[in-house]
Amino acid sequence: MSSSSSRPPLAAGVVLGLAACKLLVLLYSGRHYGFFRDELYYLACSRHLDWGYVDQPPLIAAIGWMVRSVMGDSMMALRLLPALAGACEVFLAALIAREMGGKKTAQVLAAVATLTAPGLLATQSFFSMNAFEPLFWMGCAWLTIRIVKTGDQKLWIWFGVLAGLGLENKHSMLIFGAGIAVGLILTSQRNVFRSPWIWVGGAIAFVIFLPNLLWNIQHHFPFIELQMNIRRNGRDASLSALAFFGQEILTMHPLTLPIWIGGLWYFFQAAGKPFRALGWAWIFAAGAIVTVSPRVYYLYPAFPILFAAGGVFWEAQAHWRRYVWPIALAASAIFIAPFAIPVLPPETYIRYSQALHFSQPAIETHKLGPLPQFFADRFGWEEMTSTVAGVYNNLPAEVRGKTAIFGQNYGEAAAIDMFGPKFGLPAAISGHQNYFLWGPRGYTGESVIVMHGEQKDLESKFAAVQKVARVEHPYSMPFEHFDVFYCRGLKRPLNEVWGSVKNWN
C-alpha cells in the first residue's frame, strides 16, 4: 500500500530537551554504587571476543571491547553508551509518533512516557544488551511505517540490517521480527511479500546473524540448554499471565497505562489501519514472552511503540487530557525514579522505600537483603576481590604461580578479572556460563582458592582443604556472603574433571 509520505513538523526543541533530561539522569545515577554483576561479566566477555557466548550473542562484548579500547573501563565510560541509547529512545518515540501523523502533542506525550517509564530507565542505567534492544525494535517499527506510507520497498534492506544487528545483540529480536511478519500476513499489507525486497532484507538479516548461528551449532546450542536449565531449576520468579501484565503496568508507570492501551487500540481503529501490523506484532511478542519466558523486562522494548501510537490516539481526544498526562507523568516520575535507578545513596533508598512501603518486584527467587537485587548486585565485588587477594598474596611465591582462583558464578569470577590486576591476581576460572568454555587456563588443581565453596564437598575432591576467609557486605545479595577455602592436591587433574564443573543456569 502506498500513501502520502508527508509528516507534521517535529517538536524538536521539546523532544531534544526531554532526551537530554534522560541522558543527564542516567549519567547521574549510580554514583554511590559500583559495577553491576552483569557489567563485570560483559567486560570479561570483551576480553574473549568470539561470535557467541553461552548466554548472549556477540554484539555486547564487541561494544565492551570498543569502549575499553577508546575510553577505558571506568564505570562512567561503560555507561555512556547505554545512557545515550536511552536518550535516543526518547527521540525515536517522538519520531514514530510523528511518522504516524502525530503533531506536537502526540510527539511530546510519546517522549514523556518513554522518558518516565521506570522499567526503561532501569535497563539503561547500566551496560547490557537490554539498554540497546529498544532501539532495534523501534528502528524496525519506524522503517515499517515508512514502507507502508511511501511504498518504498527498498527500505526492507535497512530493516534487514537493523534486524540482523538486533539478533547479534539479543536473540529476542527474532520474536519482534516474527511478530511483524505475522502482522503483515494478518493485514492488507501482506502484498509486500510479493516484492523481492522484503526477501532481500530477510536474507541480509540472516547473513548478519549467521556467524552467531554457526557458533551455536558448533557448540550444540548452549543458549537453548541454558534456557532449559533455568526453567527446570526454577531460578526465575514464576509469574502467571495476570501477574506478568500487572508488573508491566507497574514497571511502565501506572499513569502510562491509558497511553499504551490507547496506542494498542489505535492500531485496530480506522485511523491506525495502515500500521495495524505493528499492533499484531506487539500482541504476538507479548504472547510469546508470556508463554516461553515471562521475565517482565523482555517486553520492555515494545512499549515505546505503543507510547508513540498512544500519543497519536490521545491527541485526537479531549484537550484537557493532552496536558494533564505529561505533567502528571513528569511529576510522579520524581517519586518513582529512585525505585528504578540508583539515584539515592543506599541508606537513603532503604529509608525511602520503607517510608513508602514499596519494594521492587522480584525477578529471581534469591533471598534478598536490605536492597532489591537490582541494586544489591552492585555491591561487594571489589571488597570480595581484596579478601581473595589477601589469601593469594600470603601464599609462598613459588606456589602463587600455580594457584587458580575459582568462582562459583560469573559475577565472582568477573570481579576477580576486573579488580584483580591491581592486587596482583591472575584471571579467575569458573564453570559458570561462558567461563566454562574458557576452560581451566592451564591450571592443574594442585593449588586452588575456591570462593563460595562447601567444605565437605571440597574435602571429597582435594587432599587438603582449609577455610581461610569470609566474604560479606551489608548491601550485597545474601547468597554472595560466603566462605573462602584454600585447597591443595586435587585428586584428579583439573582438565580431566573440568566437565563436572559446568554450570549453565
GUTOR-81048 format. One record per residue (C-alpha): residue number from 1; residue in one letter; y, x, z. Coordinates in nm, 4 decimals, decimal comma, m for minus. Each point is the difference from the previous one (the first is absolute). Example, Ala and Ser with C-alpha at 12.3 -4.5 7.8 and 13.67 -1.06 7.14 Angstrom:
2
R  resi  resn         v         u         w
R     1     A   m0,4500    1,2300    0,7800
R     2     S    0,3440    0,1370   m0,0660
This chain:
505
R  resi  resn         v         u         w
R     1     M    0,0000    0,0000    0,0000
R     2     S    0,3447    0,1314   m0,0868
R     3     S    0,3228   m0,1171    0,1610
R     4     S    0,3496    0,1206    0,0592
R     5     S    0,0245    0,3381    0,1659
R     6     S    0,3456   m0,0674    0,1450
R     7     R    0,0508    0,0737    0,3673
R     8     P    0,2692   m0,0917    0,2544
R     9     P    0,2250    0,2818    0,1229
R    10     L   m0,1529    0,2251    0,2628
R    11     A    0,1500   m0,0277    0,3488
R    12     A   m0,0023    0,3783    0,0018
R    13     G    0,2393    0,0677    0,2867
R    14     V   m0,1711   m0,2248    0,2540
R    15     V   m0,3529    0,0888   m0,1075
R    16     L    0,0665    0,3746    0,0029
R    17     G    0,1580   m0,0391    0,3427
R    18     L   m0,3106   m0,1764    0,1311
R    19     A   m0,2247    0,2669   m0,1541
R    20     A    0,2084    0,2731    0,1624
R    21     C   m0,0276   m0,1846    0,3323
R    22     K   m0,3781    0,0103   m0,0179
R    23     L    0,0041    0,3675   m0,0956
R    24     L    0,2157    0,0914    0,3003
R    25     V   m0,2053   m0,2079    0,2448
R    26     L   m0,3250    0,1580   m0,1197
R    27     L    0,1410    0,3523    0,0174
R    28     Y    0,1335   m0,0659    0,3501
R    29     S   m0,3275   m0,1372    0,1343
R    30     G   m0,2606    0,2221    0,1591
R    31     R    0,2385    0,2548    0,1500
R    32     H   m0,1685   m0,0335    0,3410
R    33     Y   m0,3517    0,0025   m0,1439
R    34     G   m0,2223    0,2503   m0,1762
R    35     F   m0,2122    0,0061   m0,3124
R    36     F   m0,2184   m0,3048   m0,0561
R    37     R   m0,3762    0,0687   m0,0002
R    38     D   m0,0395   m0,0873   m0,3707
R    39     E    0,2941    0,2202   m0,0994
R    40     L   m0,1789    0,3019    0,1428
R    41     Y   m0,3099   m0,0902   m0,2003
R    42     Y    0,1905   m0,0461   m0,3269
R    43     L    0,1601    0,3404    0,0549
R    44     A   m0,3478    0,1455    0,0521
R    45     C   m0,1097   m0,1611   m0,3282
R    46     S    0,3027    0,1516   m0,1724
R    47     R   m0,1419    0,3434    0,0850
R    48     H   m0,3225   m0,0969   m0,1798
R    49     L    0,1224   m0,1559   m0,3257
R    50     D   m0,2728   m0,1906   m0,1775
R    51     W   m0,0445   m0,3052   m0,2235
R    52     G   m0,1139   m0,2104    0,2923
R    53     Y   m0,0671   m0,0266    0,3704
R    54     V   m0,2436   m0,2022    0,2075
R    55     D    0,2643   m0,2514    0,1069
R    56     Q    0,2718    0,0089   m0,2671
R    57     P    0,0818    0,0970   m0,3588
R    58     P    0,1781    0,3319   m0,0658
R    59     L    0,3673   m0,0950   m0,0463
R    60     I    0,1002    0,0099    0,3681
R    61     A   m0,1398    0,3525    0,0379
R    62     A    0,1819    0,1096   m0,3172
R    63     I    0,3279   m0,1425    0,1319
R    64     G   m0,0638    0,1746    0,3328
R    65     W   m0,0572    0,3293   m0,1816
R    66     M    0,3257   m0,0468   m0,1917
R    67     V    0,1975   m0,0796    0,3163
R    68     R   m0,1409    0,3043    0,1810
R    69     S    0,0737    0,2232   m0,2981
R    70     V    0,3581   m0,1187   m0,0498
R    71     M    0,1249   m0,1053    0,3452
R    72     G   m0,2527    0,1322    0,2505
R    73     D   m0,2232   m0,1936    0,2387
R    74     S    0,2568   m0,1234    0,2503
R    75     M   m0,0241   m0,3626    0,1067
R    76     M    0,3382   m0,0802   m0,1577
R    77     A   m0,1023    0,1546   m0,3330
R    78     L   m0,3284   m0,1888   m0,0004
R    79     R    0,1628   m0,3366    0,0708
R    80     L    0,2862    0,0259   m0,2486
R    81     L   m0,1991   m0,1349   m0,2960
R    82     P   m0,1466   m0,2988    0,1922
R    83     A    0,3535   m0,0880    0,1136
R    84     L    0,1269    0,0247   m0,3574
R    85     A   m0,2908   m0,2183   m0,1107
R    86     G    0,1064   m0,2595    0,2563
R    87     A    0,3562    0,0026   m0,1327
R    88     C   m0,1223   m0,0292   m0,3598
R    89     E   m0,2166   m0,2931    0,1029
R    90     V    0,3081   m0,1910    0,1179
R    91     F    0,1783    0,0702   m0,3281
R    92     L   m0,3041   m0,0894   m0,2106
R    93     A   m0,0414   m0,3351    0,1790
R    94     A    0,3546   m0,0878   m0,1062
R    95     L   m0,0734    0,1131   m0,3568
R    96     I   m0,3074   m0,2232   m0,0172
R    97     A    0,2034   m0,2967    0,1270
R    98     R    0,2638    0,0760   m0,2623
R    99     E   m0,2639    0,0249   m0,2728
R   100     M   m0,1156   m0,3515    0,0862
R   101     G    0,3556   m0,1291   m0,0372
R   102     G    0,1171    0,0452    0,3588
R   103     K    0,3707    0,0485    0,0523
R   104     K    0,1709    0,1763    0,2903
R   105     T   m0,1335   m0,2322    0,2713
R   106     A   m0,3602    0,0359   m0,1183
R   107     Q    0,0276    0,3753   m0,0325
R   108     V    0,1512    0,0439    0,3447
R   109     L   m0,2519   m0,2322    0,1645
R   110     A   m0,2894    0,1912   m0,1605
R   111     A    0,1489    0,3324    0,1064
R   112     V    0,0696   m0,1102    0,3591
R   113     A   m0,3512   m0,1407    0,0418
R   114     T   m0,1514    0,3224   m0,1327
R   115     L    0,2267    0,2064    0,2241
R   116     T   m0,0775   m0,1877    0,3204
R   117     A   m0,3764   m0,0676   m0,0339
R   118     P   m0,1479    0,1914    0,2965
R   119     G   m0,3282    0,0769   m0,1746
R   120     L    0,1747    0,1636   m0,2946
R   121     L    0,2221    0,1991    0,2343
R   122     A   m0,3059    0,1205    0,1903
R   123     T   m0,1939    0,1255   m0,3015
R   124     Q    0,3003    0,1947   m0,1275
R   125     S    0,0811    0,1662    0,3328
R   126     F   m0,2564    0,2743   m0,0592
R   127     F   m0,1647    0,1872   m0,2861
R   128     S   m0,2920   m0,1891   m0,1516
R   129     M   m0,1068   m0,1665   m0,3238
R   130     N    0,0956   m0,3357    0,1547
R   131     A    0,3653    0,1037   m0,0189
R   132     F   m0,0166    0,0356   m0,3790
R   133     E   m0,2431   m0,2803   m0,0841
R   134     P    0,2592   m0,2839   m0,0170
R   135     L    0,1926    0,1865   m0,2698
R   136     F   m0,3037   m0,0005   m0,2286
R   137     W   m0,0712   m0,3705    0,0565
R   138     M    0,3652   m0,0962   m0,0387
R   139     G    0,0476    0,2210   m0,3058
R   140     C   m0,2960   m0,1665   m0,1710
R   141     A    0,1390   m0,3434    0,0929
R   142     W    0,3423    0,0898   m0,1442
R   143     L   m0,1590    0,1189   m0,3244
R   144     T   m0,2074   m0,3185   m0,0238
R   145     I    0,3163   m0,2088    0,0276
R   146     R    0,1730    0,2124   m0,2649
R   147     I   m0,2937   m0,0395   m0,2366
R   148     V    0,0035   m0,3781    0,0467
R   149     K    0,3758   m0,0223   m0,0525
R   150     T    0,0404    0,2386   m0,2914
R   151     G   m0,3366   m0,0199   m0,1709
R   152     D   m0,0005    0,3798   m0,0183
R   153     Q   m0,3730    0,0645    0,0206
R   154     K    0,0490    0,3769   m0,0105
R   155     L    0,1110   m0,0199    0,3630
R   156     W   m0,3698   m0,0280    0,0864
R   157     I   m0,0079    0,3763   m0,0568
R   158     W    0,2309    0,0539    0,2970
R   159     F   m0,1938   m0,2599    0,1964
R   160     G   m0,3117    0,2105   m0,0604
R   161     V    0,1744    0,3170    0,1135
R   162     L    0,1179   m0,1631    0,3230
R   163     A   m0,3349   m0,1661    0,0664
R   164     G   m0,1846    0,3278   m0,0607
R   165     L    0,2259    0,1905    0,2370
R   166     G   m0,0341   m0,2853    0,2481
R   167     L   m0,3785    0,0401   m0,0116
R   168     E    0,0387    0,3718    0,0663
R   169     N    0,2100   m0,0975    0,3011
R   170     K   m0,2250   m0,2723    0,1435
R   171     H   m0,3035   m0,1805   m0,1360
R   172     S    0,1412   m0,3397    0,0991
R   173     M    0,2221    0,0213   m0,3081
R   174     L   m0,3113   m0,1283   m0,1765
R   175     I    0,0270   m0,3260    0,1962
R   176     F    0,3545   m0,0682   m0,1161
R   177     G   m0,0731    0,1098   m0,3569
R   178     A   m0,3002   m0,2321   m0,0118
R   179     G    0,2169   m0,2744    0,1501
R   180     I    0,2523    0,0296   m0,2818
R   181     A   m0,2817   m0,0099   m0,2551
R   182     V   m0,1380   m0,3148    0,1635
R   183     G    0,3496   m0,1496    0,0111
R   184     L    0,0535    0,0637   m0,3700
R   185     I   m0,3337   m0,1612   m0,0840
R   186     L    0,0835   m0,3091    0,2087
R   187     T    0,3390   m0,0551   m0,1668
R   188     S    0,1465   m0,0351   m0,3462
R   189     Q    0,0597    0,3753    0,0036
R   190     R   m0,3686    0,0538   m0,0806
R   191     N    0,0931    0,0619   m0,3632
R   192     V    0,1145    0,3520    0,0999
R   193     F   m0,3650    0,0987   m0,0139
R   194     R    0,0197   m0,0417   m0,3781
R   195     S    0,2490    0,2852   m0,0119
R   196     P   m0,1404    0,3543   m0,0197
R   197     W    0,2680    0,1299    0,2382
R   198     I   m0,1418   m0,1517    0,3178
R   199     W   m0,3322    0,1685   m0,0828
R   200     V    0,1821    0,3274   m0,0655
R   201     G    0,1680   m0,0358    0,3399
R   202     G   m0,3361   m0,0653    0,1636
R   203     A   m0,1463    0,3064   m0,1704
R   204     I    0,2913    0,2146    0,1239
R   205     A   m0,0528   m0,1237    0,3571
R   206     F   m0,3709    0,0804   m0,0290
R   207     V    0,0635    0,3516   m0,1335
R   208     I    0,2456    0,0750    0,2825
R   209     F   m0,2497   m0,1287    0,2559
R   210     L   m0,3002    0,1674   m0,1663
R   211     P    0,0152    0,3342    0,1916
R   212     N   m0,0285   m0,1815    0,3322
R   213     L   m0,2758   m0,2229   m0,1354
R   214     L   m0,1961    0,3053   m0,1166
R   215     W    0,0534    0,1652    0,3401
R   216     N   m0,1427   m0,3086    0,1704
R   217     I   m0,2986   m0,0058   m0,2343
R   218     Q   m0,0610    0,3701    0,0627
R   219     H    0,0089   m0,0574    0,3778
R   220     H   m0,2013   m0,3269   m0,0100
R   221     F    0,2966   m0,2284    0,0736
R   222     P    0,0897    0,1091    0,3544
R   223     F    0,2837   m0,2525    0,0135
R   224     I   m0,2452   m0,2879   m0,0332
R   225     E   m0,2309    0,1570    0,2594
R   226     L    0,2978    0,0348    0,2345
R   227     Q    0,1018   m0,3643   m0,0400
R   228     M   m0,3574   m0,1164    0,0635
R   229     N   m0,0164    0,2134    0,3153
R   230     I    0,3284   m0,1450    0,1285
R   231     R   m0,1259   m0,3552   m0,0531
R   232     R   m0,3317    0,0847    0,1660
R   233     N    0,1397    0,1638    0,3132
R   234     G    0,2724   m0,2625    0,0550
R   235     R    0,2824    0,2518    0,0383
R   236     D    0,2601   m0,2306   m0,1537
R   237     A    0,1315   m0,2951    0,1969
R   238     S   m0,1835   m0,3116   m0,1182
R   239     L    0,2302   m0,2645   m0,1460
R   240     S   m0,0706   m0,3481   m0,1302
R   241     A    0,1983   m0,1157   m0,3014
R   242     L    0,2245   m0,2036    0,2301
R   243     A    0,0613    0,2952    0,2331
R   244     F    0,0616    0,2287   m0,2978
R   245     F    0,2774   m0,2170   m0,1434
R   246     G    0,1373   m0,0571    0,3488
R   247     Q    0,0470    0,3751    0,0315
R   248     E    0,1492    0,0163   m0,3494
R   249     I    0,2622   m0,2532    0,1081
R   250     L    0,0751    0,2069    0,3093
R   251     T    0,0093    0,3417   m0,1695
R   252     M    0,2073   m0,1225   m0,2931
R   253     H    0,2459   m0,1563    0,2515
R   254     P   m0,0399   m0,3724    0,0755
R   255     L    0,3427   m0,0744   m0,1492
R   256     T   m0,1173    0,1241   m0,3398
R   257     L   m0,2790   m0,2615   m0,0061
R   258     P    0,2100   m0,2633   m0,1834
R   259     I    0,1103    0,2690   m0,2461
R   260     W   m0,3431    0,1206   m0,1052
R   261     I   m0,1572   m0,3453    0,0137
R   262     G    0,2899   m0,1171   m0,2175
R   263     G   m0,0653    0,2955   m0,2273
R   264     L   m0,3653   m0,0915   m0,0434
R   265     W    0,0983   m0,3613   m0,0620
R   266     Y    0,2575    0,1134   m0,2584
R   267     F   m0,2714    0,1518   m0,2201
R   268     F   m0,1727   m0,3391   m0,0207
R   269     Q    0,3148   m0,1995   m0,0803
R   270     A    0,1377   m0,0541   m0,3478
R   271     A    0,2756    0,2586    0,0541
R   272     G   m0,2498    0,2725    0,0869
R   273     K   m0,2658   m0,0968   m0,2550
R   274     P    0,0608    0,2999   m0,2301
R   275     F   m0,0779    0,2318    0,2932
R   276     R   m0,2858   m0,2024    0,1500
R   277     A   m0,2466    0,2824   m0,0558
R   278     L    0,1636    0,1809    0,2916
R   279     G   m0,0591   m0,2997    0,2264
R   280     W   m0,3689    0,0032   m0,0893
R   281     A   m0,0027    0,3787    0,0492
R   282     W    0,1268   m0,0416    0,3570
R   283     I   m0,2577   m0,2693    0,0759
R   284     F   m0,2770    0,2144   m0,1488
R   285     A    0,1085    0,3078    0,1990
R   286     A    0,0236   m0,1966    0,3252
R   287     G   m0,3404   m0,1579   m0,0526
R   288     A   m0,1663    0,3304   m0,0879
R   289     I    0,1464    0,1809    0,3014
R   290     V   m0,0919   m0,2766    0,2456
R   291     T   m0,3544   m0,0048   m0,1394
R   292     V   m0,0660    0,3730   m0,0299
R   293     S    0,2055    0,1740    0,2692
R   294     P    0,2612   m0,2040    0,1892
R   295     R    0,2221    0,2808    0,1226
R   296     V    0,3438   m0,1555    0,0306
R   297     Y    0,1907    0,2765   m0,1775
R   298     Y   m0,2152   m0,0149   m0,3141
R   299     L    0,2017   m0,2988   m0,1246
R   300     Y    0,3428    0,1411    0,0865
R   301     P    0,0733    0,1352   m0,3534
R   302     A   m0,0183   m0,3520   m0,1444
R   303     F    0,2656   m0,1585    0,2214
R   304     P    0,3185    0,1454   m0,1566
R   305     I   m0,1027   m0,1736   m0,3248
R   306     L   m0,0030   m0,3324    0,1849
R   307     F    0,3281    0,0879    0,1719
R   308     A    0,1548    0,0448   m0,3445
R   309     A   m0,1369   m0,3303   m0,1278
R   310     G    0,1009   m0,1666    0,3269
R   311     G    0,3545    0,1216   m0,0456
R   312     V    0,0105   m0,1674   m0,3415
R   313     F   m0,1545   m0,3180    0,1400
R   314     W    0,2378   m0,0351    0,2939
R   315     E    0,3069    0,0919   m0,2017
R   316     A   m0,0392   m0,3355   m0,1746
R   317     Q   m0,0198   m0,1899    0,3305
R   318     A    0,2624   m0,1128    0,2545
R   319     H    0,2811    0,2515    0,0431
R   320     W   m0,0149    0,0402    0,3779
R   321     R   m0,3467    0,1502   m0,0175
R   322     R    0,1230    0,2759   m0,2268
R   323     Y    0,2127    0,1577    0,2695
R   324     V   m0,1815   m0,0961    0,3185
R   325     W   m0,3202    0,1819   m0,0900
R   326     P    0,1408    0,3444   m0,0874
R   327     I    0,2168   m0,0029    0,3129
R   328     A   m0,2833   m0,1231    0,2236
R   329     L   m0,2426    0,2535   m0,1471
R   330     A    0,2385    0,2892    0,0478
R   331     A    0,0882   m0,1004    0,3558
R   332     S   m0,3574   m0,0596    0,1135
R   333     A   m0,1205    0,3206   m0,1667
R   334     I    0,1985    0,1985    0,2563
R   335     F   m0,2228   m0,1423    0,2747
R   336     I   m0,3258    0,0179   m0,1959
R   337     A    0,0359    0,3456   m0,1580
R   338     P   m0,1004    0,1937    0,3172
R   339     F   m0,3458   m0,1596   m0,0236
R   340     A   m0,0394    0,1177   m0,3603
R   341     I    0,1461    0,3489    0,0014
R   342     P    0,0471    0,2510    0,2836
R   343     V    0,3764   m0,0230    0,0415
R   344     L   m0,0173   m0,0138    0,3807
R   345     P   m0,1227    0,2822    0,2259
R   346     P   m0,3473   m0,0849    0,1324
R   347     E    0,1172   m0,0788    0,3534
R   348     T    0,2678   m0,2335   m0,1371
R   349     Y   m0,2462   m0,1627   m0,2389
R   350     I   m0,2449   m0,0743    0,2832
R   351     R    0,2730   m0,1660    0,2071
R   352     Y    0,1268   m0,1896   m0,3051
R   353     S   m0,3415   m0,1364   m0,0983
R   354     Q   m0,0767   m0,0992    0,3576
R   355     A    0,3330   m0,1795    0,0328
R   356     L   m0,0687   m0,2001   m0,3177
R   357     H   m0,3726   m0,0444    0,0791
R   358     F   m0,0915    0,1125   m0,3500
R   359     S   m0,2526    0,2476   m0,1347
R   360     Q   m0,0983    0,1071   m0,3496
R   361     P   m0,3115   m0,1613   m0,1509
R   362     A   m0,3076    0,2239    0,0295
R   363     I   m0,1231    0,1615   m0,3209
R   364     E   m0,3105    0,1595    0,1489
R   365     T   m0,2163   m0,0707    0,3048
R   366     H    0,0921    0,3120    0,2006
R   367     K    0,1176   m0,0352    0,3592
R   368     L    0,3780    0,0365    0,0238
R   369     G    0,2213    0,1901    0,2411
R   370     P    0,3649   m0,0747    0,0764
R   371     L    0,0902    0,0151   m0,3714
R   372     P   m0,1448   m0,1864   m0,2999
R   373     Q   m0,2271    0,2117   m0,2181
R   374     F    0,2594    0,0285   m0,2757
R   375     F    0,2291    0,1853    0,2434
R   376     A   m0,2610    0,1672    0,2205
R   377     D   m0,1521    0,1824   m0,2969
R   378     R    0,3219    0,2069   m0,0163
R   379     F   m0,0536    0,1670    0,3375
R   380     G   m0,2072    0,2802    0,1441
R   381     W   m0,0931    0,2026   m0,3071
R   382     E    0,1984    0,3156    0,0668
R   383     E   m0,0883   m0,0100    0,3700
R   384     M   m0,3673   m0,0340   m0,0920
R   385     T    0,0293    0,3002   m0,2323
R   386     S    0,1639    0,2032    0,2757
R   387     T   m0,2866   m0,0838    0,2379
R   388     V   m0,2599    0,1079   m0,2564
R   389     A    0,2003    0,3154   m0,0705
R   390     G   m0,0194    0,0897    0,3691
R   391     V   m0,3787   m0,0088   m0,0231
R   392     Y   m0,0172    0,1857   m0,3307
R   393     N    0,2407    0,2787    0,0946
R   394     N   m0,1851    0,0660    0,3271
R   395     L   m0,3131    0,0932   m0,1914
R   396     P   m0,0720    0,3697   m0,0663
R   397     A    0,1568    0,1212   m0,3234
R   398     E   m0,3374    0,0742   m0,1567
R   399     V   m0,1133   m0,3587    0,0691
R   400     R    0,3107   m0,1824   m0,1224
R   401     G   m0,0648    0,0854   m0,3633
R   402     K   m0,3403   m0,1698    0,0187
R   403     T    0,1226   m0,3052    0,1898
R   404     A    0,0289   m0,3365   m0,1722
R   405     I    0,2199   m0,2817    0,1288
R   406     F   m0,1707   m0,3360   m0,0481
R   407     G    0,1865   m0,3328    0,0105
R   408     Q   m0,1737   m0,3356    0,0216
R   409     N    0,2510   m0,1698   m0,2303
R   410     Y    0,2501    0,0937   m0,2683
R   411     G    0,2956   m0,0403    0,2368
R   412     E   m0,1290    0,2675    0,2355
R   413     A   m0,1031    0,2354   m0,2805
R   414     A    0,3203   m0,0508   m0,1991
R   415     A    0,2142    0,0613    0,3101
R   416     I   m0,1709    0,3384    0,0420
R   417     D    0,0685    0,0749   m0,3669
R   418     M    0,3661   m0,1016    0,0342
R   419     F    0,0991    0,1492    0,3347
R   420     G   m0,2716    0,2599    0,0442
R   421     P    0,1451    0,2878   m0,2052
R   422     K    0,2880    0,0548    0,2431
R   423     F   m0,2586    0,0341    0,2800
R   424     G   m0,2174    0,2321   m0,2064
R   425     L   m0,2727   m0,2578   m0,0632
R   426     P   m0,2209   m0,0170   m0,3103
R   427     A   m0,0422   m0,3184   m0,2036
R   428     A   m0,2185   m0,2622    0,1675
R   429     I   m0,3287   m0,1478   m0,1140
R   430     S   m0,1194   m0,3587    0,0380
R   431     G   m0,2506   m0,2460   m0,1381
R   432     H    0,2593   m0,2751   m0,0281
R   433     Q    0,1131   m0,1319   m0,3392
R   434     N    0,0847    0,2763   m0,2487
R   435     Y   m0,0405    0,2759    0,2589
R   436     F   m0,3744   m0,0481   m0,0446
R   437     L    0,0286    0,0919   m0,3681
R   438     W    0,2019    0,3116    0,0858
R   439     G   m0,3048    0,1211    0,1899
R   440     P   m0,0489    0,2456    0,2894
R   441     R    0,2333    0,2628   m0,1549
R   442     G   m0,2584    0,2763    0,0436
R   443     Y   m0,0470   m0,0433    0,3756
R   444     T   m0,3545    0,0352    0,1329
R   445     G    0,0291   m0,1919    0,3265
R   446     E   m0,0436    0,3021    0,2254
R   447     S    0,3379   m0,0722    0,1637
R   448     V    0,1650   m0,3425   m0,0192
R   449     I    0,2855   m0,1750    0,1836
R   450     V   m0,0848   m0,3700   m0,0104
R   451     M    0,2699   m0,2592    0,0546
R   452     H   m0,1006   m0,3430    0,1239
R   453     G   m0,3608    0,0945    0,0646
R   454     E   m0,2693   m0,1441    0,2266
R   455     Q   m0,1585    0,2652    0,2221
R   456     K   m0,3585   m0,1310   m0,0097
R   457     D    0,0078   m0,0334   m0,3765
R   458     L    0,1428    0,3492   m0,0419
R   459     E   m0,2559    0,1510    0,2398
R   460     S   m0,2766   m0,1291   m0,2254
R   461     K    0,1462    0,1957   m0,2907
R   462     F    0,1397    0,3202    0,1531
R   463     A   m0,1472    0,2664    0,2237
R   464     A    0,3035   m0,0074    0,2323
R   465     V    0,2682   m0,2641    0,0537
R   466     Q    0,3038    0,0259    0,2279
R   467     K    0,2765   m0,2510    0,0633
R   468     V    0,3193    0,2024   m0,0275
R   469     A    0,2971   m0,2398   m0,0289
R   470     R    0,1209   m0,3574    0,0021
R   471     V    0,2360   m0,1647   m0,2522
R   472     E    0,2217   m0,2900    0,1099
R   473     H    0,3416   m0,1344   m0,0903
R   474     P    0,1672   m0,2993    0,1683
R   475     Y    0,0908   m0,1631   m0,3323
R   476     S   m0,2921    0,0897   m0,2270
R   477     M   m0,2933   m0,2290   m0,0729
R   478     P   m0,2470   m0,0105    0,2925
R   479     F   m0,2889    0,1090   m0,2226
R   480     E    0,1937    0,3222   m0,0636
R   481     H   m0,0325    0,0935    0,3695
R   482     F   m0,3020    0,2269   m0,0009
R   483     D   m0,1744    0,3109    0,1295
R   484     V   m0,0119    0,3260   m0,1922
R   485     F   m0,3215    0,2041    0,0022
R   486     Y   m0,0783    0,3572   m0,0885
R   487     C   m0,3463    0,0201   m0,1542
R   488     R   m0,2122    0,3040   m0,0895
R   489     G   m0,3185    0,0456   m0,1935
R   490     L   m0,0522   m0,2978   m0,2256
R   491     K   m0,3777   m0,0359   m0,0164
R   492     R   m0,0013   m0,0364   m0,3785
R   493     P    0,2501    0,1539   m0,2473
R   494     L    0,3051   m0,2182   m0,0482
R   495     N   m0,0391   m0,0252   m0,3752
R   496     E   m0,3521   m0,1382    0,0499
R   497     V    0,1073   m0,2744    0,2409
R   498     W    0,3311   m0,0784   m0,1705
R   499     G   m0,1340   m0,3227   m0,1487
R   500     S   m0,0538   m0,1387    0,3504
R   501     V    0,3722    0,0227    0,0875
R   502     K    0,1036   m0,2259   m0,2887
R   503     N    0,2222   m0,2756    0,1368
R   504     W    0,1494   m0,2332   m0,2605
R   505     N    0,1518   m0,2936    0,1837
